[in-house]
Amino acid sequence: MRIRIVDAFTDRPFGGNPAGVVLLGAAGFPDTAWLQQVAAEVNLSETAFAHPLPAGGDADWALRWLTPAAEVNLCGHATLATAHVLHTTGAATGTVRFATRSGVLTTTADDSGAITMDFPTAPLTEVEVPPVVAEALGTEVLGAYDTGANLGDLLVELADEKAVRALEPDFAALASPGGRGVIATAAAEAADCGYDFVSRGFFPAVGIDEDPVTGSAHTALAPFWSARLGRDTLVGHQGPAHRTGLVRTTLRGDRTLLTGSAVTVIRGRGPGRVARPPRRRPHAVGSHPTFPASTAYPTNATVSISACAATSGPTRPQRRYSSTKITPMTMLPTRPPMPW
């Protein structure tokens, strides 16, 4: 089993939203309990699991998304991360079709490395502001909108960008209204800031207090802000202060195109479905101790951490770290800037 950690909706490492990506063999998905255990171990907002499908069908790969606590119907950043891995490893080129809980979703990579995803547009229905949500957010809510059963979020509009940035929600209270989560949004304060609206996403009901950059939420944000701003193509900025990302949205009726970049930061190989305890060996003073026999640690797990290049500056080497030695890897070229 190969696993990667990919930062999505960013063009540099340690930005955007990290997702786990596990590429499986053609035999299909293991049982859901095992997938959930892996997602809990990775402990990111979502881990994507994908396996190739036979040629000639409606889709090229099957794709599922799991948080540490539950499986979800739609996930943008983990889909972007999966497409990025397929393209950068040579497993796919051009357009890739994924069979998912939300139907067949397509992704297309351009020459710059940016990837555009074709997702269903979320239907918006204005509803009364639930008192528990307004109280949990601790700020005035101008309006609330249901995003449909597939997305399952409540979209709330706040007074301004500062109100969105300043949110410190009561996560336990936000988990009580039901659905997947709450998306808080407001228009950008400045016309020349590089984005048109801001948002933050809170999903404690599925084990994620705050998701840094939620691609699927933009299937609701795109129609909401396109109607107000009078433009079909917009750029959204999402995230808490320490980790943010940009999502370009293009509204096409019942479909929404989401465009972003991604960077692989960690590559690893796990033990598969059965983890065995390591063999007990005597060790000299100063050497690495063995684990207790009662602890089930994998024996064949390896990980490589990429010293990824930023958007400017000299090219930097990657290094592979293990418990015994450090060996140089290949050089990563400098990534181009984001296409907008």
C-alpha angles and dihedrals in degrees: 000000000000120000132185135187111220128186107220131201092025137087096215136053121269094025133094118024122321119223133181116235121197117184112201133192127266091266089086138236121337117230116303093244090062092047090051092050091052092048090050090049093050087047098196125132090265138002117200122215118196137173131181121259128215115276119261098040132112092266138035100209136022113229135192132176127210132181118206087269110030149003116260133208098228137014126174105187095047090049090051089048092051093049089048091054092048092051098042093048094047093244091123141013134196114351121012122194118210125198106217143155086271095054127259112340121191130208127191127193122209129207092270092058094252114137127213119205124201108216134169113264112245115239113237123215120178113233137174114278107258107235091222091058095049090047093047092050092047095217141084114283114208096194144344131217133191111226099203134262097286096057095028098195134130112229113207127187118217130198099259147335093277091058090054093047093049097053117130101172131197095243096192090056092046091057093060104070093068131235125083101296152295127284115201117197145170138170119273112265097221127049094215101045095106097252138066104214140010132220145172126203127214120189110166091146089071096039100269116109093189129002111208099216119005113195095186091054088063090066084072097033092053097061091038095056097032089061091051100040098038096232131108096207118060140154121232126201117206138174148065118287096268097052126025141157145186128241122190111210129197117187116215105171109269092004129068123200115214119193129191146133131247140200128205109225104169132031121188146161120223132202098256122234098327123054117199127199115251120256113266113242130174113248135200124239109281095023126108112283121230123242120255113272090239092062117088104217122162115251100202103046115127131175135192122197115207120220089213123202119247123227093274140020132054125331114265130206124245119229129203114222124205136159093266113027147008118228125185118248131200124293120263115220119234109271118239118244119267112281096248 
